[in-house]
Amino acid sequence: MAKDLFHNTVKNALQKDGWQITHDPYQLRYGAVDVYIDLAAETEAIAAEIAGRKIAVEVKSFAGSSIISEFHVALGQFLNYRVALEVSSEPERVLYLAVPTDTY
């Protein structure tokens, strides 16, 4: 599985912010299909307001020739992954989409 252009940048930023990367990638079974979210991370007692939080992060660079096409793919993946997380053993895990600032 190929990693996105900014995968390591996002991973490093999460780690610098106190997140512990627990999965790279985070595999979920959704019906008969395996889905792979780029990263999963958790916090411990680093700061009271974020202690025990769990997240999953899908990384997208939007570096292709059609930004609108990439947007549709990213949105579709995000919605599918959100449903997969809701029915998983970790429904408390919050899903984020990491994109470059200019894309945001």
C-alpha positions as CSV (number, residue, x, y, z in Angstrom):
1,M,0.0,0.0,0.0
2,A,1.5,3.3,-1.1
3,K,1.7,6.1,1.5
4,D,0.5,9.6,0.7
5,L,3.1,12.3,0.0
6,F,2.5,13.9,3.4
7,H,2.1,10.8,5.4
8,N,5.3,11.1,7.4
9,T,4.8,14.8,7.9
10,V,1.4,14.2,9.5
11,K,2.8,11.3,11.6
12,N,5.7,13.4,12.9
13,A,3.4,16.3,13.7
14,L,1.1,14.1,15.7
15,Q,4.0,12.6,17.6
16,K,5.4,16.1,18.4
17,D,2.0,17.1,19.7
18,G,2.1,14.2,22.2
19,W,0.1,11.5,20.3
20,Q,1.4,7.9,20.3
21,I,1.0,6.3,16.9
22,T,-0.7,2.9,17.5
23,H,-1.3,1.8,13.9
24,D,0.3,2.6,10.6
25,P,-2.0,1.8,8.8
26,Y,-5.1,1.2,10.9
27,Q,-7.0,-1.8,9.5
28,L,-10.7,-2.2,10.0
29,R,-13.0,-5.0,8.9
30,Y,-16.2,-3.5,7.4
31,G,-18.6,-6.3,6.4
32,A,-16.6,-8.4,3.9
33,V,-14.1,-5.7,3.2
34,D,-10.9,-4.6,4.9
35,V,-10.4,-0.8,5.0
36,Y,-7.1,0.9,5.8
37,I,-7.0,4.3,7.4
38,D,-3.6,5.9,7.2
39,L,-2.9,6.4,10.9
40,A,-4.3,5.7,14.4
41,A,-3.1,7.4,17.5
42,E,-3.9,7.7,21.2
43,T,-3.0,10.0,24.0
44,E,-2.2,9.1,27.5
45,A,-1.9,11.4,30.5
46,I,0.1,14.1,28.7
47,A,-2.6,16.8,29.2
48,A,-5.8,16.4,31.1
49,E,-8.0,17.7,28.3
50,I,-6.7,15.1,25.7
51,A,-6.0,12.2,28.0
52,G,-7.3,8.9,26.6
53,R,-8.5,10.3,23.3
54,K,-8.3,8.0,20.2
55,I,-8.1,9.3,16.7
56,A,-7.8,7.9,13.2
57,V,-6.3,10.1,10.4
58,E,-6.6,9.7,6.7
59,V,-3.9,11.7,4.9
60,K,-4.5,13.3,1.4
61,S,-2.1,15.4,-0.5
62,F,-4.3,16.6,-3.4
63,A,-1.3,16.5,-5.6
64,G,-3.0,14.9,-8.7
65,S,-4.2,16.6,-11.9
66,S,-7.8,16.9,-10.8
67,I,-8.4,18.4,-7.4
68,I,-12.2,18.0,-7.6
69,S,-11.8,14.3,-8.5
70,E,-9.4,13.9,-5.5
71,F,-11.9,15.7,-3.3
72,H,-14.6,13.3,-4.3
73,V,-12.4,10.3,-3.6
74,A,-11.3,11.8,-0.2
75,L,-14.8,12.6,0.8
76,G,-16.0,9.1,-0.2
77,Q,-13.2,7.4,1.8
78,F,-13.9,9.7,4.8
79,L,-17.6,8.8,4.9
80,N,-17.0,5.1,4.4
81,Y,-14.3,5.1,7.1
82,R,-16.5,7.0,9.5
83,V,-19.2,4.4,9.2
84,A,-16.7,1.6,9.5
85,L,-15.4,3.2,12.8
86,E,-18.9,3.6,14.1
87,V,-19.6,-0.1,13.9
88,S,-16.1,-1.2,14.9
89,S,-14.9,-2.2,18.3
90,E,-13.6,1.4,18.8
91,P,-16.6,3.6,17.9
92,E,-15.1,6.3,20.2
93,R,-12.2,6.8,17.8
94,V,-12.6,10.2,16.0
95,L,-11.7,10.3,12.3
96,Y,-9.8,13.2,10.8
97,L,-8.8,14.1,7.3
98,A,-5.3,15.6,7.0
99,V,-4.9,17.9,4.0
100,P,-2.4,20.6,3.0
101,T,-3.2,24.1,4.1
102,D,-3.8,25.4,0.6
103,T,-6.3,22.6,0.0
104,Y,-8.1,23.4,3.2
